[in-house]
Amino acid sequence: MSMIKRSMLSLSAAAVAVAFTAVAASAASPWGKWKRPNGDIAKVWQCGGGMCGAIEKGKRKGFVMFKGIKKAGNAWKGDMKHPEMPGFMTFNGTVSMVGGDKLKVQGCAIGNSMCDAETWVRVK
């Protein structure tokens, strides 16, 4: 095999490896659009060194559920609001990936004595 063909083959293999790595990394990322159990579509994005999430499609469109929650181990933690609760109420929120296509969103009140969670599914 000529030197040019070997070089092209090496470059092709490298390009495939980079593309595969990028796809695998994005599949495990929390950033993107998610479907809530009630059918709403929420958008999750990186903001201010943390994570933000808001309803993008649904009856409370534009409602910000969490803003700037911080990475803590394998999850993000911080103040969270629920679209069906009064706006002044905040909860101890935790967001964590469940595999590559699910996001567990949990809010707790009164410390961690009363918690509720829902699982969001990635919108493809």
C-alpha positions as CSV (number, residue, x, y, z in Angstrom):
1,M,0.0,0.0,0.0
2,S,1.4,3.4,-0.9
3,M,2.2,6.0,1.8
4,I,-0.6,8.2,0.6
5,K,-3.2,5.5,0.9
6,R,-2.0,4.5,4.4
7,S,-2.2,8.2,5.4
8,M,-5.7,8.5,4.1
9,L,-6.8,5.3,5.8
10,S,-5.3,6.5,9.1
11,L,-7.1,9.9,8.7
12,S,-10.4,8.1,7.9
13,A,-10.1,5.9,11.0
14,A,-9.3,8.9,13.2
15,A,-12.3,10.8,11.8
16,V,-14.6,7.8,12.6
17,A,-13.2,7.6,16.1
18,V,-13.7,11.3,16.7
19,A,-17.3,11.2,15.4
20,F,-18.1,8.1,17.5
21,T,-16.8,9.8,20.6
22,A,-18.8,13.0,19.9
23,V,-22.0,11.0,19.5
24,A,-21.4,9.0,22.7
25,A,-20.6,12.1,24.6
26,S,-23.8,13.9,23.5
27,A,-25.9,10.9,24.3
28,A,-24.8,11.1,27.9
29,S,-25.3,14.8,28.1
30,P,-28.2,16.3,30.0
31,W,-28.4,19.3,27.6
32,G,-31.2,19.2,25.2
33,K,-35.0,18.7,25.1
34,W,-36.9,16.4,27.4
35,K,-40.5,15.2,27.6
36,R,-42.0,15.4,31.1
37,P,-44.6,12.7,32.2
38,N,-47.4,15.3,31.7
39,G,-46.4,15.8,28.0
40,D,-44.7,19.2,28.4
41,I,-41.4,19.6,26.6
42,A,-38.6,21.1,28.8
43,K,-35.3,22.4,27.6
44,V,-32.1,21.9,29.7
45,W,-29.0,23.9,29.0
46,Q,-25.7,24.9,30.5
47,C,-25.8,28.4,32.1
48,G,-23.6,30.4,34.4
49,G,-21.4,27.4,35.2
50,G,-24.4,25.3,36.1
51,M,-27.6,23.9,34.7
52,C,-30.9,25.6,33.7
53,G,-34.2,24.1,32.8
54,A,-37.4,25.6,31.6
55,I,-40.7,24.5,30.0
56,E,-40.4,25.1,26.2
57,K,-43.8,23.7,25.2
58,G,-46.8,23.2,27.4
59,K,-49.4,25.1,29.4
60,R,-46.6,26.9,31.5
61,K,-44.3,27.7,28.5
62,G,-41.4,29.8,29.7
63,F,-41.6,28.6,33.3
64,V,-38.0,28.3,34.7
65,M,-37.8,25.2,36.9
66,F,-34.2,25.5,37.8
67,K,-31.5,28.1,37.1
68,G,-27.8,27.7,37.7
69,I,-27.9,24.5,39.8
70,K,-24.4,23.2,40.3
71,K,-22.7,19.9,39.5
72,A,-22.3,17.7,42.6
73,G,-20.8,14.3,41.9
74,N,-23.0,12.6,39.3
75,A,-25.9,15.0,39.7
76,W,-26.8,18.7,39.8
77,K,-28.2,20.2,43.0
78,G,-29.8,23.5,43.9
79,D,-33.0,25.4,44.2
80,M,-35.9,24.3,42.1
81,K,-39.5,25.3,41.4
82,H,-42.4,23.3,40.3
83,P,-44.8,24.6,37.7
84,E,-47.9,23.4,39.6
85,M,-46.9,25.0,42.9
86,P,-47.1,28.7,44.0
87,G,-44.2,30.7,42.6
88,F,-42.8,31.6,46.0
89,M,-42.1,28.0,46.9
90,T,-38.7,26.5,46.3
91,F,-37.5,23.0,46.7
92,N,-34.1,21.3,47.2
93,G,-33.6,20.0,43.7
94,T,-31.5,17.2,42.3
95,V,-31.2,16.4,38.6
96,S,-29.4,13.2,37.5
97,M,-28.9,11.2,34.3
98,V,-30.5,7.7,34.2
99,G,-28.7,6.1,31.3
100,G,-28.3,8.3,28.2
101,D,-32.0,9.0,27.5
102,K,-33.6,9.7,30.8
103,L,-33.3,12.5,33.4
104,K,-34.5,12.1,37.0
105,V,-35.7,15.4,38.4
106,Q,-36.4,15.4,42.1
107,G,-37.6,18.1,44.5
108,C,-37.6,17.9,48.3
109,A,-39.2,20.1,50.9
110,I,-38.6,20.4,54.7
111,G,-35.0,19.2,54.3
112,N,-35.3,15.9,52.5
113,S,-38.3,14.6,54.4
114,M,-40.9,15.1,51.7
115,C,-39.7,14.4,48.1
116,D,-41.3,13.9,44.7
117,A,-39.6,13.0,41.5
118,E,-40.4,12.5,37.8
119,T,-38.4,10.9,35.0
120,W,-38.0,12.9,31.8
121,V,-37.3,11.2,28.5
122,R,-35.0,12.7,25.8
123,V,-36.8,14.1,22.8
124,K,-35.1,12.9,19.6
